[in-house]
Amino acid sequence: MHGLWKETYDGATVAFIVLGAACVFVMIPGLGFLYSGLARRKSALSLIWGVVMATLVGMVQWYFWGFSLAFSHTAPNSKFIGDLDSFGFRNVYGKTSDDAVYPELAYAIFQGMFMCVTLSIIAGATAERGRLFPHMVFLFVFATVVYCPVAYWVWAPGGWCYQWGVLDWAGGGPVEILSAVGGFVYSIFLGRRKESLLINFRPHNVSLVTLGTVLLWFGWLLFNSATSLSPNLKSVYAFMNTNLSAATGGMTWCLLDFRLERKWSTVGLCSGIICGLVAATPSSGCITLYGSLIQGIVAGLVCNFATKIKYYLKVDDAMDILAEHGIAGVVGLMFNALFAADWVVGLDGSTEHHGGWITHNYKQMYIQFAYIWAVIGYSAACTAIICFVLDLIPFTKLRVSEEAEARGLDEDQIGEFAYDYVEVRRDYWQWGTDTDNSNEIRLEEVNGQHDPEQYTTNTEESGNLNGEKQLGSDDQQTANRNDEEQVLTPTYSKNPT
């Protein structure tokens, strides 16, 4: 009978990879909730939309040519990028070798989720001032020109980083550094927000921030452990490494914030957890357990102080993507040079590597260092070129108008609101105040027909409405503040000093 597939696979391995891909996908709504909670109400929904749409863009790009460019096995002599032999998942079905135990399609789906997460992280750079359609165009080009080559460098057997012996377990370069540098450069081209005196700004919904962090943590456990592509001891070891790094990272950041404010910050706790998870991305399958314990502390400490970089460079990195993804990714990659062990790398029973300093492979330090700067330099240059070209095209201008920024991206870009009362409150004051009722009251006073009870009720209602109007929306509040002082806002985290 024609049309019957004859290959057989290891069922546990296939299920493990597919489950890993599904759990990585859970990180995407986690990012959306995290970013939305950190923003203000008037732009909360736009960030969720941006994160989800970035995922859709990534899925389409990955299907067309993303997977072929990043993991092509028909371009063995290329050290920079793959070819288009697998365009549209052409011939991406079953085994790529006789001893393979899972179909190539499962691997392609799993790796595609990694790129979707990368693009979703970058989407946070649009916070409160970026147009959404041009950003989606940017992400499609970024995925093709930046992500696919770097993924090929380090994960494809023909890539120059792979052949050189770079240790990057689950994407410290392709996922974390690329998203951080890409988002930071994008923020430079967007420019600083025009809001005045945001010094008292706080995330509008810390519960959403916490929910997003928990979803990220859940997905990250399979993000790192399923990278082994088999339910073996190495996947379990990576799972534990991820938890240890996240735990000590969260504790460290929280303590640093406590020393300043004598309060246990929930946002600070979430920020530290994320830094620990990011640092574990490149290292969880390479370093020892005690190395992860130390790594979380170092990541929480370094990234906490790294939130000051945006102030020194005067870049409005609203979600602290550089500090919490880029710097933490660098920490994880450098810990591979120090704490990677040959026996940890070989826990899957198939991978051979000399490890890092603790197993006397001292040259791994400069290999990791060169890899980090190669990824930073390439992503920064390419992102700058893409942004420059897009901003020259009239219909792909990157930034909204100042008026649209004041109203909020939910109204300007989405046409819907995360909270109904934001829209209702604005519409009410556009209708105007109830002048007819006040005229009747004055007429009754003149005619001596004043009812004290009615007057008291009307006065209270008027006072309540005036108080509500005085509170106003977020943009009304900021418009009434002193316009002379412009400051950047710590949105993604709390400042160390």
C-alpha positions in Angstrom: 0.0 0.0 0.0 1.3 3.4 -0.9 1.5 6.4 1.5 2.5 4.5 4.6 5.4 5.8 6.6 7.8 3.0 7.5 10.3 4.7 9.8 10.0 4.0 13.6 11.3 6.3 16.4 11.8 6.2 20.1 8.4 7.3 21.5 9.7 8.7 24.7 12.2 10.9 22.9 9.6 12.2 20.4 7.2 13.0 23.3 10.0 14.7 25.3 10.9 17.0 22.4 7.2 17.9 21.6 6.5 18.5 25.2 9.6 20.7 25.4 8.4 22.8 22.5 4.9 23.2 24.1 6.5 24.4 27.4 8.7 26.8 25.6 5.6 28.2 23.9 4.2 28.9 27.4 7.0 31.4 27.9 5.5 33.7 25.3 2.3 34.6 27.1 4.5 34.8 30.2 6.5 37.5 28.5 3.3 39.3 27.5 2.0 39.4 31.0 5.3 40.4 32.4 5.7 43.4 30.0 2.1 44.4 30.3 2.3 44.5 34.1 5.4 46.6 34.0 3.9 49.2 31.7 1.2 51.7 32.3 -2.5 51.0 31.9 -2.8 53.0 28.7 -0.2 50.8 26.9 -0.7 47.5 28.7 -2.6 45.6 26.0 -0.3 46.7 23.1 2.6 44.9 24.7 0.6 41.6 24.9 -0.4 42.1 21.3 3.2 42.8 20.3 4.6 39.7 22.0 2.0 37.3 20.6 2.2 38.8 17.1 6.0 38.5 17.2 5.5 34.8 17.8 3.3 34.5 14.7 5.8 36.3 12.6 8.5 33.9 13.9 6.5 30.9 13.1 5.9 32.0 9.5 9.5 33.0 8.9 10.7 29.7 10.4 8.5 27.7 8.1 9.5 29.6 5.0 13.3 29.7 5.3 14.3 30.2 8.9 14.9 26.5 9.7 16.7 25.9 6.5 19.1 28.8 7.0 19.8 28.0 10.7 20.0 24.2 10.6 20.6 23.2 7.0 22.5 19.8 6.7 23.1 20.2 3.0 25.6 23.0 3.3 28.5 21.3 5.1 31.2 23.6 3.8 29.4 26.8 5.0 30.6 28.2 8.3 28.3 31.2 8.4 24.8 30.2 7.3 22.8 27.4 5.8 21.1 27.2 2.4 17.5 27.1 1.2 17.3 23.4 0.5 14.7 23.0 3.2 12.6 26.0 2.1 9.0 25.6 3.3 10.1 22.5 5.3 10.9 20.7 2.1 11.9 17.1 3.0 11.8 18.0 6.7 10.1 14.8 7.9 11.9 11.8 9.3 15.3 10.7 10.3 18.4 12.6 9.1 20.6 9.6 9.8 20.2 5.8 10.2 20.8 6.0 14.0 18.4 8.9 14.7 15.7 8.2 17.2 13.4 11.2 16.4 12.1 12.8 13.2 13.7 16.0 12.0 10.3 17.7 12.0 10.1 17.4 15.8 13.5 19.0 16.1 12.5 21.8 13.7 9.4 22.6 15.8 11.4 22.7 19.0 14.1 25.0 17.6 11.4 27.2 16.1 10.0 28.0 19.5 13.5 29.3 20.5 13.4 31.9 17.8 9.8 32.8 18.7 10.9 33.5 22.3 13.8 35.6 21.0 11.5 37.8 18.9 9.0 38.1 21.7 11.7 39.4 24.1 12.6 42.1 21.5 9.0 43.2 21.3 9.3 44.8 24.7 11.4 47.5 23.2 8.3 49.1 21.6 6.9 49.9 25.1 4.7 53.0 25.1 6.1 54.6 22.0 6.8 52.1 19.1 4.5 51.5 16.2 3.6 47.9 15.9 3.4 47.1 12.2 6.9 48.4 11.5 8.2 46.4 14.4 6.8 43.2 13.0 8.5 44.0 9.7 11.7 44.6 11.6 11.3 41.2 13.5 10.9 39.3 10.2 14.0 40.8 8.8 15.9 40.4 12.1 15.0 36.7 12.3 16.4 36.2 8.8 19.5 38.3 8.8 20.6 38.1 12.5 19.1 35.1 14.3 19.5 32.4 11.7 23.2 33.0 11.0 24.1 33.1 14.7 22.1 30.0 15.4 23.9 28.3 12.6 27.3 29.4 14.0 26.9 27.7 17.3 24.4 24.9 16.8 24.8 23.6 13.2 27.7 21.1 12.8 29.2 23.3 10.0 29.1 26.5 12.0 32.4 28.1 13.0 31.5 28.4 16.7 30.4 24.8 16.8 33.7 23.6 15.3 35.7 25.9 17.5 34.2 24.3 20.7 32.1 27.2 22.0 29.9 26.1 24.9 26.4 27.5 24.6 23.8 25.0 25.8 20.4 26.6 25.1 21.0 30.0 23.5 23.0 32.5 25.5 24.1 33.9 22.2 21.2 33.3 19.8 18.4 33.9 22.3 19.6 36.1 25.1 22.4 38.4 23.7 20.7 38.8 20.3 17.4 39.8 21.9 19.1 42.1 24.3 21.3 43.9 21.8 18.6 44.0 19.2 16.1 45.5 21.7 18.6 48.0 23.0 19.6 49.2 19.6 15.9 49.4 18.6 15.3 51.5 21.6 18.1 53.9 20.5 16.4 54.4 17.2 13.0 54.9 18.9 14.4 57.6 21.2 13.3 58.4 24.7 9.7 58.7 25.8 8.4 62.3 25.8 6.7 61.9 29.2 7.6 64.4 31.8 8.9 63.6 35.3 8.4 59.9 35.5 10.4 59.6 38.6 7.4 58.3 40.6 6.3 55.8 37.9 5.6 52.3 39.1 4.5 49.1 37.2 0.7 49.2 37.0 0.1 45.6 37.9 2.7 43.7 39.9 0.4 40.6 40.0 0.7 40.3 36.3 4.5 40.7 36.6 4.5 37.8 39.1 2.3 35.7 36.9 4.4 36.3 33.9 7.6 35.4 35.8 6.1 32.1 37.0 5.0 31.2 33.5 8.5 32.0 32.2 10.1 29.9 34.9 7.9 27.0 34.1 8.7 27.1 30.4 12.4 27.7 31.0 12.7 24.4 32.8 11.9 22.5 29.6 13.6 25.2 27.5 16.9 24.1 29.1 16.3 20.5 29.9 14.7 19.5 26.6 17.7 20.9 24.8 19.3 17.5 25.5 16.7 16.1 23.0 16.4 13.0 25.1 15.0 12.2 28.6 18.4 11.4 30.0 20.5 12.3 33.0 21.8 15.5 31.4 18.3 16.8 30.9 17.6 16.2 34.6 20.9 17.9 35.5 20.0 20.9 33.4 16.6 21.1 35.1 18.2 21.3 38.6 20.9 23.8 37.4 18.1 26.0 36.1 16.3 26.0 39.4 19.4 26.7 41.5 20.4 29.6 39.4 16.9 31.2 39.4 16.6 30.7 43.2 19.9 32.4 44.2 19.4 35.1 41.5 16.0 36.0 43.0 17.3 36.1 46.6 20.3 38.2 45.6 18.3 40.9 43.7 15.7 41.0 46.5 18.4 41.6 49.1 20.0 44.3 47.1 16.7 46.2 46.9 16.0 45.6 50.5 19.3 47.3 51.6 18.0 50.6 50.0 14.3 50.6 50.7 13.9 48.2 53.7 11.1 46.6 51.7 10.9 43.2 50.1 10.2 44.1 46.5 8.1 41.7 44.4 9.3 43.3 41.1 12.9 43.0 42.4 12.3 39.3 43.2 10.9 38.6 39.7 13.8 40.5 38.1 16.4 38.4 40.0 14.6 35.2 39.1 14.7 36.1 35.4 18.4 37.0 35.6 19.1 33.6 37.1 17.1 31.8 34.4 18.8 33.7 31.6 22.3 32.9 33.0 21.3 29.3 33.2 20.3 29.2 29.5 23.8 28.8 28.1 25.2 27.0 31.1 22.7 24.6 32.6 23.9 21.6 30.5 27.6 22.4 31.1 28.4 23.5 34.6 28.3 21.9 38.0 25.4 22.3 40.5 27.5 24.4 42.9 28.6 26.5 39.9 24.9 27.3 39.3 24.5 28.3 42.9 27.3 30.8 42.5 26.1 31.8 39.1 22.7 33.0 40.3 24.3 35.2 43.0 26.7 36.8 40.4 23.9 37.3 37.9 21.6 38.9 40.4 24.4 41.2 41.6 25.8 42.2 38.2 22.5 42.6 36.5 21.1 44.7 39.3 23.9 47.2 38.9 23.8 46.8 35.1 20.3 48.5 35.1 22.3 51.8 35.4 23.8 51.3 31.9 20.8 52.8 30.2 21.1 55.9 32.3 24.7 56.4 31.5 24.1 55.9 27.7 20.8 57.9 27.9 18.8 55.0 26.2 15.2 54.4 27.2 15.4 50.6 27.6 12.0 50.5 29.1 12.0 46.8 30.0 15.7 46.5 31.0 16.2 44.0 28.2 19.9 44.7 28.1 20.6 44.3 31.8 18.4 41.2 32.4 18.9 39.3 29.2 22.1 40.5 27.6 24.3 40.9 30.7 22.9 37.8 32.3 23.5 35.9 29.1 27.1 37.0 29.2 27.4 35.9 32.8 26.2 32.4 31.9 28.5 32.1 28.9 31.5 33.1 31.0 30.6 30.7 33.8 30.9 28.0 31.1 34.5 29.0 30.8 35.0 28.7 34.5 32.7 25.9 35.8 32.0 23.7 32.8 33.1 20.2 33.4 33.8 17.5 30.8 31.8 14.9 32.8 28.7 17.3 32.9 28.9 17.9 29.2 29.1 14.1 28.7 26.1 13.2 30.8 24.1 12.5 27.7 26.4 9.7 26.8 27.3 11.2 23.4 28.8 14.7 23.7 32.6 15.1 24.3 34.1 18.3 25.4 37.1 19.3 27.6 34.9 21.6 29.7 36.3 24.8 31.3 38.8 25.8 34.0 37.7 23.3 36.6 38.7 20.5 34.3 41.9 22.4 33.2 40.7 23.6 29.8 42.0 27.1 30.2 41.7 28.1 26.6 37.9 28.0 26.9 38.0 31.5 28.4 39.1 33.3 25.3 36.9 31.1 23.1 33.8 32.1 25.1 35.0 35.8 25.2 35.5 36.0 21.5 32.1 34.3 20.8 30.3 36.8 23.0 31.8 39.8 21.3 31.2 38.3 17.8 27.5 38.0 18.6 27.3 41.4 20.2 29.1 43.1 17.3 27.2 41.3 14.5 23.7 41.8 16.1 24.3 45.5 16.9 25.5 46.3 13.4 22.8 44.4 11.6 20.0 45.8 13.9 21.2 49.4 13.4 21.2 49.0 9.6 17.7 47.4 9.6 16.3 50.2 11.8 17.9 52.9 9.8 16.4 51.6 6.5 13.0 51.0 7.9 12.8 54.5 9.5 13.5 56.0 6.0 10.4 54.4 4.5 7.3 56.5 5.2 4.9 53.7 6.1 7.4 51.9 8.4 8.4 54.8 10.6 9.3 53.2 13.9 7.8 55.7 16.4 4.3 57.0 17.0 3.5 60.7 17.2 3.8 62.6 20.4 0.0 62.9 20.7 -0.4 59.2 20.2 2.2 58.5 22.9 0.3 60.7 25.3 -3.0 58.9 24.6 -1.3 55.5 24.9 -0.6 52.7 22.4 -3.7 50.8 23.4 -5.8 53.6 21.9 -3.5 54.6 19.1 -2.4 51.2 17.8 -4.9 48.6 19.1 -8.2 50.4 19.5 -9.0 48.3 22.6 -8.0 48.6 26.2 -6.8 46.2 28.9 -9.1 47.9 31.3 -12.6 49.2 30.3 -12.6 52.1 32.8 -9.7 53.7 31.1 -11.8 54.1 27.9 -15.0 55.0 29.8 -13.3 57.6 31.9 -11.9 59.3 28.8 -15.2 59.2 26.9 -17.0 60.7 29.9 -14.8 63.8 30.0 -15.1 64.2 26.3 -18.8 64.5 26.7 -18.4 67.4 29.1 -19.8 68.2 32.5 -23.5 68.3 33.4 -24.0 72.1 33.2 -27.8 71.8 32.9 -28.2 70.4 36.4 -26.0 73.1 37.9 -28.1 75.8 36.3 -31.2 74.3 37.9 -29.6 74.3 41.3 -28.7 78.0 41.0 -32.2 78.9 39.8 -33.8 77.1 42.8 -31.5 79.1 45.1 -32.6 82.4 43.5 -36.3 81.5 43.9 -35.8 80.3 47.5 -36.8 76.8 46.6 -33.4 75.2 47.6 -33.6 71.7 49.0 -30.7 71.3 51.4 -30.7 67.5 51.0 -30.7 67.7 47.2 -28.0 70.3 47.3 -25.8 68.2 49.5 -26.2 65.2 47.2 -25.4 67.2 44.1 -22.4 68.8 45.8 -21.0 65.4 46.8 -21.5 64.0 43.3 -19.9 67.0 41.8 -17.0 66.8 44.2 -16.5 63.1 43.4 -16.5 63.7 39.7 -14.1 66.7 40.0 -11.9 64.5 42.1 -12.0 61.8 39.5 -11.3 64.3 36.8 -8.4 65.6 38.7 -7.0 62.1 38.9 -7.6 61.7 35.2 -5.8 59.2 33.0 -2.1 58.5 33.0 -1.4 60.9 30.3 -3.4 63.7 32.0 -1.4 63.3 35.1 2.0 63.5 33.4 0.9 66.4 31.3 0.4 68.5 34.4 3.8 67.9 35.8 6.9 70.0 35.3 8.0 69.6 31.7 11.5 70.9 32.3 12.8 67.7 33.9 13.1 64.6 31.7 14.2 61.4 33.3 14.3 57.8 32.3 12.1 55.4 34.2 13.1 52.1 35.8 10.4 49.9 34.4 11.6 46.3 34.3 13.5 46.5 37.6 14.3 48.6 40.6 17.5 50.6 40.7 20.5 49.4 42.7 21.4 53.0 43.8 
